[in-house]
Amino acid sequence: MATALITGASSGIGAAFANELAARKNNLVLVARSEEKLQHLAQKLQEEHKIKVHTLAKDLTITTAAVDIFNALIEQNITSIDTLINNAGLGDYGLFSESQRTKQLQMIQLNITALVDLTYQFLPQMIQQGRGNIINISSIAAFQGLPYMSVYAATKSFVLSFSEALWAENSKTGAKVLAVCPGPTNTQFYEKASFEKFSNEAESLRLDNPSEIAREALNALNSESSHIVTGRWDNKVISGISRFLPREIWSKVLEQEFRPKY
Ligand SMILES: NC(=O)c1ccc[n+]([C@@H]2O[C@H](COP(=O)([O-])OP(=O)(O)OC[C@H]3O[C@@H](n4cnc5c(N)ncnc54)[C@H](OP(=O)(O)O)[C@@H]3O)[C@@H](O)[C@H]2O)c1
């Protein structure tokens, strides 16, 4: 049975990937900080799908996290990962000049450094075996600068660019690399990012469903795509606008749309 490792599996899109991969009969390694939530999900998936689920409670902003995970798996006799889902991420809303320095730096560490290092740990093995999948969660925020979420959007541009390059480098190795770009999705992301626009209930009804994103992403592994924009049709329009409008005009439109109300 194939084994998938999912970061940020304790909630939202990561938990949706865990459910979907379990239903597709993968053994799982679930990574996040919230040990209790991971264990609860692991127990449920083991009972429902008769698979093996390991949990690793790890803070991915710690610089050794990826190496620690790789070594912890060897200790548990998990010698190969067939699918790596680099999903853990966080955002922050507000003026960059007034933001918390530590939160911005942690975001870069989590959204970029941990993703690169986990890819570095597991990709060589996939190439050696001539098969494997890496799904990196980017965002429609990757396609342009996003005022008031400046560092977040830049981290997601990095994820898209990095993934596209690895997709091409590995076109003949058997290791597939896919960047997934969701639009606004119904998870705890906005609440944690202090972004009220999508935190209230009425707005949350308009958001994409994490389970549909997980399904769309896993199905896209059967295509030749380097990236996909998931969910509602307007996500596809928004992600394409910067190719047609002068970048300055689009940035100003976004600045007005996202400007804090306080
Ligand atoms: N929601 C959206 O609208 C949206 C849109 C586009 C892209 N995305 C991307 O989708 C991904 C998943 O986000 P989500 O929407 O599902 O939000 P979420 O519900 O807040 O999930 C974030 C996950 O990341 C984990 N995480 C956070 N900090 C961590 C750390 N230091 N170490 C290890 N794990 C950590 C969290 O677990 P613990 O707190 O237990 O550690 C949680 O499992 C992110 O990369 C996000 O940027 C989201």
The ligand as an SDF file (V2000), in Angstrom:
LIG
                    3D

 48 52  0  0  0  0  0  0  0  0999 V2000
   -8.1610   28.7990    3.1750 N   0  0  0  0  0  0  0  0  0  0  0  0
   -7.8970   29.4310    2.0470 C   0  0  0  0  0  0  0  0  0  0  0  0
   -8.6740   30.2720    1.5790 O   0  0  0  0  0  0  0  0  0  0  0  0
   -6.6340   29.1280    1.2900 C   0  0  0  0  0  0  0  0  0  0  0  0
   -6.5200   29.6230   -0.0180 C   0  0  0  0  0  0  0  0  0  0  0  0
   -5.3620   29.3650   -0.7240 C   0  0  0  0  0  0  0  0  0  0  0  0
   -4.3510   28.6360   -0.1590 C   0  0  0  0  0  0  0  0  0  0  0  0
   -4.4840   28.1690    1.1280 N   0  0  0  0  0  0  0  0  0  0  0  0
   -3.3630   27.4200    1.6920 C   0  0  0  0  0  0  0  0  0  0  0  0
   -3.8480   26.1540    2.1180 O   0  0  0  0  0  0  0  0  0  0  0  0
   -2.9740   25.6330    3.1140 C   0  0  0  0  0  0  0  0  0  0  0  0
   -3.8000   25.0510    4.2530 C   0  0  0  0  0  0  0  0  0  0  0  0
   -4.5020   26.1100    4.8880 O   0  0  0  0  0  0  0  0  0  0  0  0
   -5.9970   25.9630    5.4160 P   0  0  0  0  0  0  0  0  0  0  0  0
   -6.8170   26.9170    4.6400 O   0  0  0  0  0  0  0  0  0  0  0  0
   -6.3930   24.5420    5.4800 O   0  0  0  0  0  0  0  0  0  0  0  0
   -5.8380   26.6150    6.8620 O   0  0  0  0  0  0  0  0  0  0  0  0
   -5.8740   25.9660    8.3400 P   0  0  0  0  0  0  0  0  0  0  0  0
   -7.1660   25.2890    8.5630 O   0  0  0  0  0  0  0  0  0  0  0  0
   -5.4800   27.0970    9.2150 O   0  0  0  0  0  0  0  0  0  0  0  0
   -4.7340   24.8580    8.3080 O   0  0  0  0  0  0  0  0  0  0  0  0
   -3.3780   25.1650    8.4480 C   0  0  0  0  0  0  0  0  0  0  0  0
   -2.6390   23.9040    8.8260 C   0  0  0  0  0  0  0  0  0  0  0  0
   -1.2390   24.2030    8.9400 O   0  0  0  0  0  0  0  0  0  0  0  0
   -0.7700   23.7270   10.1900 C   0  0  0  0  0  0  0  0  0  0  0  0
    0.3010   24.5640   10.7130 N   0  0  0  0  0  0  0  0  0  0  0  0
    0.2480   25.8960   10.9940 C   0  0  0  0  0  0  0  0  0  0  0  0
    1.4130   26.3070   11.5410 N   0  0  0  0  0  0  0  0  0  0  0  0
    2.2070   25.2020   11.6250 C   0  0  0  0  0  0  0  0  0  0  0  0
    3.5120   24.9650   12.1100 C   0  0  0  0  0  0  0  0  0  0  0  0
    4.2580   25.9590   12.6330 N   0  0  0  0  0  0  0  0  0  0  0  0
    4.0180   23.7070   12.0490 N   0  0  0  0  0  0  0  0  0  0  0  0
    3.2730   22.6940   11.5330 C   0  0  0  0  0  0  0  0  0  0  0  0
    2.0430   22.8600   11.0530 N   0  0  0  0  0  0  0  0  0  0  0  0
    1.5000   24.0970   11.0970 C   0  0  0  0  0  0  0  0  0  0  0  0
   -1.9890   23.7850   11.1070 C   0  0  0  0  0  0  0  0  0  0  0  0
   -1.8640   22.8570   12.1750 O   0  0  0  0  0  0  0  0  0  0  0  0
   -1.4320   23.1660   13.6750 P   0  0  0  0  0  0  0  0  0  0  0  0
   -1.9980   24.4960   14.0380 O   0  0  0  0  0  0  0  0  0  0  0  0
   -1.9850   22.0140   14.4190 O   0  0  0  0  0  0  0  0  0  0  0  0
    0.0720   23.1620   13.6450 O   0  0  0  0  0  0  0  0  0  0  0  0
   -3.0980   23.3490   10.1640 C   0  0  0  0  0  0  0  0  0  0  0  0
   -3.1600   21.9520   10.1100 O   0  0  0  0  0  0  0  0  0  0  0  0
   -2.0500   26.7870    3.5090 C   0  0  0  0  0  0  0  0  0  0  0  0
   -0.7930   26.6080    2.8860 O   0  0  0  0  0  0  0  0  0  0  0  0
   -2.7440   28.0080    2.9390 C   0  0  0  0  0  0  0  0  0  0  0  0
   -1.8310   29.0310    2.6420 O   0  0  0  0  0  0  0  0  0  0  0  0
   -5.6020   28.4040    1.8580 C   0  0  0  0  0  0  0  0  0  0  0  0
  1  2  1  0
  2  3  2  0
  2  4  1  0
  4  5  1  0
  4 48  2  0
  5  6  2  0
  6  7  1  0
  7  8  2  0
  8  9  1  0
  8 48  1  0
  9 10  1  0
  9 46  1  0
 10 11  1  0
 11 12  1  0
 11 44  1  0
 12 13  1  0
 13 14  1  0
 14 15  2  0
 14 16  1  0
 14 17  1  0
 17 18  1  0
 18 19  2  0
 18 20  1  0
 18 21  1  0
 21 22  1  0
 22 23  1  0
 23 24  1  0
 23 42  1  0
 24 25  1  0
 25 26  1  0
 25 36  1  0
 26 27  1  0
 26 35  1  0
 27 28  2  0
 28 29  1  0
 29 30  1  0
 29 35  2  0
 30 31  1  0
 30 32  2  0
 32 33  1  0
 33 34  2  0
 34 35  1  0
 36 37  1  0
 36 42  1  0
 37 38  1  0
 38 39  2  0
 38 40  1  0
 38 41  1  0
 42 43  1  0
 44 45  1  0
 44 46  1  0
 46 47  1  0
M  CHG  2   8   1  16  -1
M  END
$$$$
